[in-house]
């Protein structure tokens, strides 16, 4: 195989990887009603939540989002577990002994 053909093959392979190898959707999301809006699919009423603690509010929020991600990815796959893409985001804080506690809630989207 010539270097040109090898490079072309590698280019095609790299271009197809992100859509085929890294896609992660368990199929369980179909159990919930969904709406398509703005180029994404979101659950209409089913939300997930996560909690976390930190010395500061931002640190507590990051920990809570990690908790939300872990649960959502475990149930529906990482395609659905993007906090920034989720709908109806809510964050609440509570003062804790060692800093802050945060609770996040939103509807998964992909």
C-alpha distances in whole Angstrom, upper triangle without the diagonal:
4,7,8,6,6,10,11,10,12,15,15,16,18,20,21,22,25,27,25,25,28,31,34,36,38,40,43,44,45,48,49,50,48,48,46,47,45,41,42,43,46,49,52,54,53,52,51,53,52,54,54,56,56,58,57,57,53,52,54,52,49,50,51,48,46,48,48,44,44,46,45,41,42,44,42,38,37,37,41,41,41,45,44,43,46,49,53,52,55,56,59,60,63,65,64,65,62,61,60,59,57,56,54,53,51,50,46,44,40
4,5,5,6,9,10,11,12,14,16,16,18,20,21,23,26,27,27,27,29,32,35,38,40,42,45,45,46,50,51,51,49,49,46,47,45,41,42,44,47,49,53,55,54,53,52,53,53,55,54,56,56,58,57,57,53,52,54,52,49,50,52,48,46,49,49,45,45,47,46,42,44,45,43,40,38,38,41,42,41,45,44,43,46,49,53,52,56,56,59,61,63,65,64,66,63,61,60,59,57,57,54,54,52,50,47,44,40
4,5,5,6,8,10,10,12,14,15,16,18,20,21,24,26,25,25,27,30,33,36,39,41,44,44,45,48,49,50,47,47,45,45,43,39,40,42,45,48,51,53,52,51,50,51,50,52,52,53,53,55,54,54,50,49,51,50,46,47,49,46,44,47,46,42,43,45,44,40,42,44,41,38,36,36,39,40,39,42,41,41,44,47,51,50,53,53,57,58,60,62,61,63,60,58,57,56,54,54,51,51,49,48,45,42,39
4,5,5,6,9,10,11,12,14,15,17,19,20,23,24,24,25,27,29,33,36,38,40,43,43,44,47,48,49,46,46,43,43,41,37,38,40,43,46,49,52,51,50,49,51,50,52,52,54,53,55,54,53,50,49,51,49,46,47,49,45,44,47,46,42,43,45,43,40,42,43,41,37,36,35,39,39,38,41,40,40,43,46,49,49,52,53,56,57,60,62,61,63,60,58,57,56,54,54,51,51,48,47,43,41,37
4,5,5,6,8,10,11,12,14,15,17,18,21,23,22,23,25,27,31,33,36,37,41,41,42,45,46,47,44,44,41,42,40,36,37,39,42,45,48,50,49,49,48,49,49,51,51,53,53,55,54,53,50,49,51,49,46,47,48,45,43,45,45,41,41,44,42,38,40,42,39,36,34,33,37,38,37,41,40,39,42,45,49,48,51,52,56,57,60,61,61,63,60,58,57,56,53,53,50,50,47,46,42,39,36
4,5,5,6,9,10,10,12,14,16,16,20,21,21,21,23,26,29,32,34,36,39,39,40,44,45,46,43,43,40,41,39,36,36,38,41,43,47,49,47,47,46,47,46,49,48,50,50,52,51,51,47,47,48,46,43,44,45,42,40,43,42,39,39,41,40,36,38,39,37,34,32,31,35,36,35,39,38,37,40,43,47,46,49,50,53,55,57,59,58,60,57,56,54,53,51,50,48,48,45,44,40,38,34
4,5,5,6,9,10,10,12,14,15,18,20,20,20,22,25,28,31,34,35,39,39,40,43,44,44,42,42,39,39,37,34,34,36,39,42,45,47,46,45,44,46,45,47,46,48,48,50,49,49,45,44,46,44,41,42,44,40,39,41,41,37,38,40,38,35,37,39,36,33,31,30,34,34,33,37,36,35,38,41,45,44,47,48,51,52,55,57,56,58,55,53,52,51,49,49,46,46,44,42,39,36,33
4,5,5,6,9,10,11,13,14,17,18,19,19,21,23,27,30,32,34,37,37,38,41,42,43,40,39,36,37,35,31,32,34,37,40,43,46,45,44,43,45,45,47,47,49,49,51,50,49,45,45,47,44,41,43,44,40,39,41,41,37,38,40,38,34,36,38,35,32,30,29,33,34,33,36,35,34,37,40,44,43,47,47,51,52,55,57,57,59,56,54,53,52,49,48,45,45,43,41,38,35,31
4,5,5,6,9,10,11,12,16,17,16,17,19,21,25,27,30,31,35,35,36,39,40,41,38,38,36,36,35,31,32,33,36,39,42,45,43,43,42,43,43,46,45,48,48,50,49,48,45,44,46,44,40,42,42,39,37,40,39,35,36,38,36,32,34,36,33,30,28,27,31,32,32,35,34,33,36,39,43,43,46,47,50,51,54,56,56,58,55,53,52,50,48,47,44,44,41,40,36,34,30
4,5,5,6,9,10,11,14,15,15,15,17,20,23,26,29,30,34,34,35,38,39,40,37,37,35,35,33,30,30,32,35,37,41,43,41,41,40,41,41,43,42,45,44,47,46,45,42,41,43,41,37,38,40,36,35,37,36,33,33,35,34,30,32,34,31,28,26,25,29,30,29,33,32,31,34,37,41,40,43,44,47,49,51,53,52,54,51,50,49,47,45,44,42,42,39,38,34,32,28
4,5,5,6,9,10,12,14,15,15,17,19,23,25,28,30,33,33,34,38,38,39,36,35,33,33,31,27,28,30,33,36,39,42,40,40,39,40,40,42,42,44,44,46,45,44,40,40,42,39,36,38,39,35,34,37,36,32,33,35,33,30,32,33,31,27,25,24,28,29,28,31,30,29,32,35,39,38,42,42,46,47,50,52,52,54,51,49,48,47,44,43,40,40,38,36,33,30,27
4,6,5,6,9,11,12,12,14,16,17,21,24,26,28,31,31,32,35,36,36,34,33,31,31,29,26,27,28,31,34,37,40,39,38,38,39,39,42,42,44,44,47,46,45,41,41,42,40,37,38,39,35,34,36,35,31,32,34,32,29,31,32,29,26,24,23,27,28,27,31,30,28,31,34,38,38,41,42,46,47,50,52,52,54,52,50,48,47,44,43,40,39,37,35,32,29,25
4,5,5,6,10,11,10,11,13,15,19,21,24,26,29,29,30,33,34,35,33,33,30,31,30,26,26,28,30,33,36,39,37,37,36,37,37,40,40,42,42,45,44,43,39,39,40,38,35,36,37,33,32,34,33,29,30,32,30,26,28,29,27,23,22,21,25,26,26,29,29,28,30,34,37,37,40,41,44,46,49,50,50,52,49,48,46,45,42,41,38,38,35,34,30,28,24
4,6,5,8,10,10,10,12,14,18,21,24,25,29,28,30,33,34,34,32,32,29,30,28,25,25,26,29,32,35,37,36,35,34,35,35,37,37,39,39,42,41,40,36,36,37,35,32,33,34,31,29,32,31,27,28,30,28,25,27,28,26,22,20,20,23,24,23,27,26,25,28,31,35,34,37,38,41,43,46,47,47,49,46,45,43,42,39,39,36,36,33,32,28,26,22
4,6,7,8,10,11,12,14,17,20,23,24,28,27,28,32,32,32,30,29,26,27,25,22,22,24,27,30,33,35,34,34,33,35,35,37,37,40,40,42,41,40,36,36,37,35,32,33,34,30,29,32,30,27,28,30,27,25,27,28,25,22,20,19,22,23,22,26,25,23,26,29,33,33,36,37,41,42,45,47,47,50,47,45,43,42,39,38,35,35,32,30,27,24,21
4,6,6,6,8,10,11,15,17,20,21,25,24,25,29,29,30,27,28,25,26,25,21,21,22,25,28,31,34,32,32,31,33,33,36,37,39,40,42,41,40,37,36,37,35,32,33,33,30,29,31,29,26,27,28,26,23,25,26,23,20,18,17,20,22,22,25,25,23,26,29,32,32,36,37,40,42,45,47,47,49,47,45,43,41,39,37,34,34,31,29,25,23,19
4,6,5,5,7,9,13,16,18,20,23,23,25,28,29,30,27,28,25,26,25,22,21,22,25,27,31,33,31,30,29,31,31,34,34,36,37,39,39,37,34,33,34,32,29,30,31,27,26,28,27,23,24,26,23,20,22,23,21,17,16,15,19,20,20,23,23,22,24,28,31,31,34,35,38,40,43,44,44,46,44,42,40,39,36,35,32,32,29,28,24,22,18
4,6,6,5,7,11,14,17,19,22,21,23,26,26,27,24,25,22,23,22,18,18,19,22,24,27,30,28,27,26,28,28,31,31,34,34,37,35,34,31,30,31,29,26,27,28,24,23,25,24,20,21,23,21,18,20,21,19,15,13,12,16,17,16,20,19,18,21,24,28,27,30,31,35,36,39,41,41,44,41,39,37,36,33,32,29,28,26,24,21,19,15
4,6,6,6,10,12,15,16,19,19,20,23,24,25,22,22,20,21,20,16,16,17,20,22,25,28,26,26,26,28,28,31,32,35,35,38,37,35,32,32,33,30,27,29,28,25,24,26,24,21,22,23,20,17,20,20,17,14,13,11,15,16,16,20,20,18,20,23,27,27,30,32,35,37,40,42,42,45,43,41,39,37,34,32,29,28,25,23,20,17,13
4,6,6,9,11,14,15,19,19,20,23,24,25,23,24,22,24,23,19,18,19,21,23,27,29,27,27,26,29,29,32,33,36,37,40,39,37,34,34,34,32,29,30,30,26,25,26,25,21,22,23,21,17,19,20,17,14,14,12,16,18,18,22,22,20,22,25,29,29,32,33,37,39,41,44,43,46,44,42,40,38,35,33,30,29,27,25,21,19,15
4,6,8,11,14,16,19,19,21,24,25,27,25,26,24,26,25,22,20,21,23,24,28,30,28,27,26,28,28,30,31,34,35,38,37,36,33,32,32,30,27,28,28,25,23,25,24,20,20,22,20,16,18,19,17,13,12,12,16,17,18,21,22,21,23,26,29,29,32,33,36,38,40,42,42,44,42,40,38,36,34,32,30,29,27,25,21,20,16
4,6,10,13,15,18,18,20,23,23,25,23,24,22,23,23,19,18,18,20,22,26,27,25,24,23,25,24,27,27,30,31,34,33,32,29,28,29,26,24,24,24,21,19,21,20,16,17,19,17,13,15,17,14,11,9,9,13,13,14,18,18,17,19,23,26,25,28,29,32,34,37,39,38,40,38,37,35,33,30,29,26,25,23,22,18,17,14
4,7,10,12,14,14,16,19,20,21,19,20,19,20,20,17,15,15,17,19,22,24,22,22,21,23,23,26,27,30,32,35,34,32,29,29,29,26,24,24,24,21,19,21,19,16,16,17,15,12,14,15,12,9,8,7,10,12,13,17,17,16,17,20,24,24,27,28,31,33,36,38,38,41,39,37,35,32,30,28,25,24,21,20,16,14,11
4,7,9,11,12,14,17,17,19,18,20,19,21,21,18,16,15,16,17,21,22,20,19,18,20,21,24,25,28,30,33,32,31,28,27,27,25,22,22,22,19,17,18,17,13,13,14,12,9,10,11,8,5,5,6,8,10,12,15,17,15,16,19,23,22,25,26,29,31,34,36,36,38,36,35,33,30,27,26,23,22,20,18,14,13,11
4,6,8,8,10,13,14,16,15,17,17,19,20,17,14,13,14,14,18,19,17,17,16,19,20,24,25,29,31,34,33,31,29,28,28,25,23,23,22,19,18,18,16,14,14,14,11,9,10,9,6,4,7,6,7,10,12,16,17,15,15,18,21,21,24,26,29,31,33,36,36,39,37,36,33,30,27,25,22,20,18,16,12,11,9
4,6,7,9,11,13,16,15,18,19,21,23,20,17,15,15,15,19,19,17,17,16,19,20,24,25,29,31,35,34,33,31,30,29,26,25,24,23,20,19,19,17,14,14,13,11,9,9,7,5,5,9,9,10,12,15,18,20,18,17,20,23,23,25,27,29,32,34,37,36,39,37,36,34,30,28,25,23,21,19,17,13,14,12
4,5,6,8,11,13,13,16,17,20,21,19,16,13,14,13,17,18,15,17,17,20,22,25,28,31,34,37,37,34,32,32,31,28,27,26,25,22,22,21,18,17,17,15,12,11,11,9,7,8,11,11,10,13,16,19,21,18,18,19,22,23,26,28,30,33,35,38,38,41,40,38,35,32,29,27,24,22,19,16,13,13,12
4,5,6,8,11,12,16,17,20,22,20,17,14,13,12,15,15,13,14,14,17,19,23,26,29,32,36,35,33,31,31,29,27,26,25,23,21,20,19,17,16,15,13,11,11,10,7,6,9,12,12,11,13,16,18,21,18,17,18,21,21,24,26,28,31,33,36,35,38,38,36,33,30,27,24,22,19,17,15,12,13,13
4,5,6,8,9,12,13,16,19,17,14,10,10,8,11,12,10,12,12,16,18,22,25,28,31,35,34,31,29,29,28,25,24,24,22,19,20,18,15,15,15,13,10,11,11,8,6,9,11,10,8,11,14,16,18,15,14,15,17,19,21,23,26,29,31,34,34,37,37,35,32,29,26,23,20,17,15,11,9,10,10
4,5,7,8,11,13,17,19,18,14,11,11,9,12,13,12,14,15,19,22,25,28,32,35,38,37,34,33,33,31,29,28,28,25,23,23,22,19,18,19,17,14,14,15,11,9,12,15,13,12,15,17,19,21,18,16,17,19,21,24,26,29,32,34,38,38,41,40,39,36,32,29,26,23,20,17,14,12,12,12
4,7,9,13,15,19,22,20,17,13,12,10,12,12,10,13,14,18,21,24,28,31,34,38,37,34,33,33,31,28,28,28,25,23,24,22,19,19,19,16,14,15,15,11,10,14,17,16,13,16,19,20,22,20,17,18,20,21,23,26,28,31,33,36,37,40,39,38,35,31,28,25,22,19,17,14,13,14,15
4,6,10,13,16,19,18,15,11,9,6,8,8,7,10,12,16,19,23,26,30,33,36,35,32,31,31,29,26,27,26,23,21,22,21,18,18,19,16,13,15,16,12,11,14,17,15,12,15,17,18,20,17,15,15,16,18,20,23,25,28,31,34,35,38,38,36,33,29,26,23,20,17,14,11,11,12,13
4,7,10,13,17,17,14,10,8,6,6,8,8,12,14,18,21,25,28,32,34,38,36,33,32,33,31,28,28,28,25,23,25,23,20,20,21,19,16,18,19,15,14,17,19,17,14,17,18,19,20,17,15,14,15,18,20,24,26,29,32,36,36,40,40,38,34,31,28,24,21,18,15,11,11,12,14
4,7,10,13,13,10,6,5,4,5,8,9,12,14,18,21,25,28,31,33,37,35,32,30,31,30,26,27,27,24,22,23,23,19,19,21,19,15,17,19,16,13,16,17,15,12,15,16,17,18,14,12,12,14,16,19,23,25,29,32,35,36,40,39,37,34,31,27,24,21,17,14,10,10,9,11
4,6,10,10,8,6,5,6,6,10,11,14,16,20,23,26,29,32,34,37,35,32,31,32,30,27,27,28,25,23,25,25,21,21,23,21,18,19,21,19,16,18,19,16,14,16,17,17,17,14,12,11,13,16,19,23,26,29,32,36,37,41,40,38,34,32,28,25,21,18,14,11,11,9,11
4,7,7,6,4,6,9,9,13,14,16,18,21,24,28,30,33,35,38,36,32,31,32,31,27,27,29,26,23,25,25,22,21,24,22,19,20,22,20,17,18,18,15,13,16,16,17,16,13,12,12,14,17,21,24,27,31,34,37,39,42,41,39,35,33,29,26,23,20,16,13,12,9,10
4,6,6,6,8,11,11,14,16,17,19,22,24,28,30,33,34,37,34,31,29,31,30,26,26,28,26,23,25,26,22,21,25,24,20,21,24,22,19,20,19,16,15,17,16,16,15,12,12,10,13,16,19,23,26,29,33,36,38,41,41,38,34,32,28,26,22,19,16,13,13,10,11
4,6,8,10,13,14,17,19,19,21,23,25,28,30,33,34,36,33,30,28,30,30,26,26,28,26,23,25,26,23,22,25,25,21,22,25,24,21,21,20,16,15,17,15,16,14,11,12,11,14,16,20,23,26,29,33,36,38,41,40,37,34,32,28,26,22,20,17,15,14,11,11
4,7,10,14,15,18,19,19,21,23,25,29,30,33,34,37,34,31,29,31,30,27,26,28,26,23,25,26,22,21,24,24,20,20,24,22,19,19,18,14,14,16,14,16,14,11,12,13,16,18,22,24,28,31,35,38,39,42,41,38,35,33,30,27,24,21,18,15,14,10,9
4,7,10,12,15,16,16,17,20,22,25,27,30,32,34,32,29,27,28,28,24,24,25,23,20,22,22,19,18,21,20,16,17,20,19,15,15,14,11,10,13,12,13,12,8,9,10,14,15,19,22,26,29,32,35,36,40,39,36,33,30,27,24,21,18,15,12,10,6,5
4,7,9,12,13,14,15,18,21,24,27,30,32,35,33,30,28,29,28,24,24,25,23,20,21,22,18,17,20,19,15,16,18,16,13,14,14,11,9,12,12,14,14,10,9,10,13,15,19,22,25,28,32,35,36,39,38,36,33,30,26,24,20,17,13,10,9,5,5
4,6,9,9,10,12,15,18,21,24,27,29,32,30,27,26,27,25,22,22,23,20,18,19,19,16,15,18,16,13,14,17,15,12,14,14,11,9,11,11,12,12,9,7,7,10,12,16,19,22,25,28,32,33,36,36,33,30,27,23,20,17,14,10,7,6,4,7
4,6,6,8,10,14,17,20,23,27,29,32,31,28,26,27,25,22,23,23,20,18,20,19,15,15,17,15,12,14,16,13,11,14,15,13,10,12,13,13,15,12,9,8,10,13,15,18,21,25,27,31,32,35,35,33,29,26,23,19,16,13,10,6,6,7,9
4,6,9,12,15,19,22,25,29,31,34,32,29,28,29,27,24,25,25,22,20,22,21,18,18,21,18,15,18,20,17,15,18,19,17,13,16,16,16,17,14,11,9,10,13,16,19,22,25,28,32,33,36,36,34,30,27,24,20,17,14,11,7,9,10,13
4,6,10,13,17,20,23,27,29,32,31,27,27,28,25,22,24,24,20,19,21,20,16,18,20,17,15,18,19,16,15,18,19,18,15,16,17,16,18,16,12,10,10,12,14,17,19,23,25,29,30,34,34,32,28,25,22,18,16,12,10,7,10,11,15
4,7,10,14,17,21,24,27,30,29,26,25,26,23,21,22,21,18,17,19,17,13,15,16,13,11,15,16,13,12,16,17,16,12,14,15,15,17,15,11,10,11,12,14,16,18,22,24,28,28,32,32,30,27,23,20,16,14,10,8,6,8,11,14
4,7,10,14,17,21,23,27,25,22,22,22,20,17,18,18,14,13,15,14,10,12,14,11,10,13,14,12,12,15,16,15,12,12,13,12,14,13,9,9,9,9,10,13,15,18,21,24,25,28,28,26,23,19,16,13,10,6,5,4,7,10,14
4,7,11,14,18,20,24,23,20,20,20,17,15,15,15,11,10,12,10,7,9,11,8,7,11,12,10,11,13,14,15,11,10,12,11,14,13,10,11,11,10,11,12,14,17,19,22,23,26,26,24,20,17,14,11,8,6,6,6,7,11,14
4,7,10,14,17,20,20,17,17,17,14,12,13,12,8,8,10,8,5,9,10,8,9,12,13,13,14,16,15,17,13,11,13,11,14,15,12,12,11,10,9,10,11,13,15,18,19,22,22,20,17,13,10,7,5,4,7,9,10,14,17
4,7,11,14,17,17,14,14,14,11,9,10,8,5,6,8,5,4,8,9,8,9,12,13,14,15,16,15,17,15,12,13,11,14,16,13,15,14,11,11,10,11,12,14,17,16,19,19,17,14,11,8,6,5,7,9,12,12,16,18
4,7,11,14,14,12,13,11,8,8,9,7,4,7,8,6,7,11,11,11,13,15,16,17,19,19,19,21,18,15,16,14,17,19,16,17,16,13,12,10,10,10,11,13,13,16,15,14,11,7,6,4,6,9,12,15,16,19,22
4,7,11,11,10,10,8,5,7,8,5,4,8,8,7,9,12,12,13,15,17,18,19,21,21,20,22,20,17,17,15,17,20,18,20,19,16,14,11,11,10,11,12,11,13,12,11,8,6,5,7,9,12,15,18,19,22,24
4,7,8,8,10,7,4,8,9,6,7,11,11,11,13,15,16,17,19,20,21,23,25,25,23,25,24,20,20,18,20,23,21,23,22,18,16,13,12,9,9,10,8,10,8,7,6,4,6,9,12,15,18,22,22,25,27
4,5,7,8,5,4,8,9,7,9,12,12,13,15,17,18,19,21,22,23,26,27,26,24,27,25,22,21,19,20,24,23,24,23,20,18,14,13,11,11,10,9,10,7,6,5,7,8,12,14,17,20,24,24,27,28
4,7,9,6,7,10,11,11,13,15,16,17,19,21,21,23,25,26,27,29,31,30,28,30,29,25,24,21,23,26,26,27,26,22,20,16,15,12,12,10,9,9,6,4,6,9,11,15,17,21,23,27,27,30,31
4,6,5,6,9,10,11,12,14,16,17,18,20,21,23,24,26,27,29,30,30,27,29,27,24,23,20,20,24,23,25,23,20,18,14,13,10,11,10,10,12,9,6,6,9,10,14,15,19,22,25,26,28,30
4,5,5,6,9,10,10,12,14,15,16,18,20,21,22,24,26,27,28,28,25,27,25,22,20,17,18,21,20,21,20,16,14,10,10,7,9,9,10,13,11,8,6,8,7,11,12,16,18,22,23,25,27
4,5,5,6,9,10,11,12,14,15,16,18,20,21,22,24,26,26,26,23,24,23,19,18,15,15,19,18,20,19,15,14,11,11,10,12,13,14,16,14,11,9,10,9,12,12,15,17,21,21,23,25
4,5,5,6,9,10,11,13,14,15,17,19,20,21,23,25,26,25,22,24,23,19,18,15,17,20,20,21,21,17,16,13,13,11,13,13,13,15,12,9,8,9,9,12,13,16,18,22,22,24,25
4,5,5,6,9,10,11,12,14,15,17,18,20,21,23,24,24,22,24,22,18,18,15,17,20,19,20,19,15,14,10,10,8,10,10,10,13,11,8,6,6,5,8,10,14,16,20,20,23,25
4,5,5,6,9,10,10,12,14,15,16,18,20,21,22,22,19,21,19,16,14,11,13,16,15,17,16,12,11,8,9,8,11,13,13,16,15,12,9,8,5,7,7,11,13,17,17,19,21
4,5,5,6,9,10,10,12,14,15,16,18,20,21,20,17,19,18,14,13,10,12,15,15,17,17,14,13,11,12,12,14,16,16,18,16,14,11,11,9,10,10,13,14,17,17,19,20
4,6,5,6,9,10,11,13,14,15,17,19,20,19,17,20,18,14,14,12,15,18,17,19,19,15,14,12,13,12,14,15,14,16,14,13,11,9,8,9,10,13,15,18,18,20,21
4,5,5,6,9,10,11,12,14,15,17,18,18,16,19,16,13,13,11,13,16,14,16,16,12,11,9,10,10,12,14,14,17,16,14,11,8,6,6,6,9,12,15,15,18,20
4,5,5,6,9,10,10,12,14,15,16,15,13,15,13,10,9,7,10,12,11,14,14,11,11,10,12,13,15,18,18,21,19,17,14,12,9,8,7,9,10,13,12,15,16
4,5,5,6,9,10,10,12,14,15,14,12,15,13,10,10,9,12,14,14,16,17,14,15,13,15,16,18,19,19,21,19,18,15,13,11,11,10,12,13,15,14,16,17
4,5,5,6,9,10,11,13,14,14,13,16,14,11,12,11,14,16,14,17,17,14,14,13,14,15,17,19,18,20,19,18,15,12,11,9,9,11,12,14,13,16,18
4,6,5,6,8,10,11,12,12,11,13,11,8,9,8,12,13,11,13,14,11,12,12,14,15,17,20,20,23,22,20,17,14,11,9,7,8,9,10,10,13,15
4,6,5,6,8,10,10,10,8,10,9,5,7,7,11,12,11,14,15,13,14,14,17,18,21,23,23,25,24,22,19,17,14,13,10,11,11,12,10,12,13
4,6,5,6,9,10,9,9,12,11,8,10,11,15,15,14,17,18,16,17,17,19,20,22,24,23,25,24,23,20,18,16,14,13,13,14,14,12,15,15
4,6,5,6,9,9,10,13,11,8,12,12,16,16,14,16,17,16,17,17,18,20,22,24,23,26,25,24,21,18,16,14,12,12,12,12,11,14,15
4,5,5,6,7,7,9,7,5,9,10,13,13,11,13,15,14,16,17,19,21,23,26,26,28,27,26,23,20,17,15,12,11,10,10,7,10,12
4,5,5,4,4,7,7,5,9,11,14,13,13,16,18,17,19,19,22,24,26,28,28,30,29,28,25,22,20,18,15,14,14,13,10,11,11
4,6,6,8,11,10,9,13,14,18,17,16,19,20,19,21,21,23,25,27,29,28,30,29,28,26,23,21,19,17,16,16,15,12,14,15
4,6,9,11,9,9,13,15,18,17,15,17,19,19,20,21,23,25,27,30,29,32,31,30,27,24,22,19,17,15,15,13,11,13,14
4,7,8,6,8,11,14,16,15,13,16,18,18,20,22,24,27,29,32,31,34,33,32,29,26,23,20,18,16,14,12,9,10,10
4,5,6,7,10,13,16,14,14,17,19,19,21,23,25,27,30,32,32,34,33,32,29,26,24,21,19,17,16,14,11,11,10
4,5,5,7,10,13,12,12,16,19,18,20,21,24,26,28,31,30,33,31,30,27,25,22,20,17,17,15,14,10,10,9
4,6,7,11,12,10,11,14,17,17,20,22,25,27,30,33,33,35,34,32,29,27,24,22,19,17,15,13,9,8,6
4,6,9,11,9,8,11,14,14,17,19,22,24,27,30,30,33,32,30,27,24,21,19,16,14,11,9,6,5,5
4,6,9,8,8,11,14,13,15,16,20,22,24,27,27,30,28,27,24,21,18,16,13,12,10,10,6,7,8
4,6,5,6,10,13,12,14,15,19,21,24,27,27,30,28,26,23,21,18,16,13,12,10,10,7,7,8
4,5,5,8,10,8,11,12,15,17,21,23,24,27,26,23,20,18,15,13,10,9,8,9,8,9,10
4,6,8,11,9,12,13,17,19,22,25,26,29,27,25,22,20,17,16,12,12,10,11,10,9,10
4,7,10,10,13,15,19,21,25,28,29,32,31,28,25,23,19,18,14,13,10,9,8,6,7
4,7,7,10,13,16,19,23,26,27,30,29,27,23,21,17,15,11,9,6,6,5,5,8
4,6,9,12,16,19,23,26,27,31,30,28,24,22,18,15,12,9,6,5,7,7,10
4,6,10,13,17,20,23,25,29,29,26,22,20,16,14,10,8,5,6,9,10,14
4,7,10,14,17,20,22,26,25,22,19,17,13,11,7,6,4,7,10,11,15
4,7,10,14,17,19,23,23,20,16,14,10,8,6,5,6,10,13,15,18
4,7,10,13,15,19,19,16,12,10,7,6,5,7,9,13,15,17,20
4,7,10,13,16,17,14,10,8,6,5,7,9,12,16,18,21,24
4,7,9,13,13,10,7,6,5,7,9,12,15,19,21,24,27
4,6,10,11,9,6,5,6,9,12,15,18,22,24,27,30
4,7,8,6,5,6,9,12,15,18,22,25,27,30,33
4,6,5,5,6,10,12,16,19,23,26,28,31,33
4,6,8,9,13,16,19,23,26,30,31,34,37
4,7,9,13,16,19,23,26,29,30,33,35
4,7,10,14,17,20,24,27,28,31,33
4,7,10,13,17,20,24,25,27,30
4,7,10,14,17,21,22,25,27
4,7,10,13,17,18,21,24
4,7,10,14,16,19,22
4,7,11,12,15,18
4,7,9,13,16
4,6,9,13
4,7,10
4,7
4
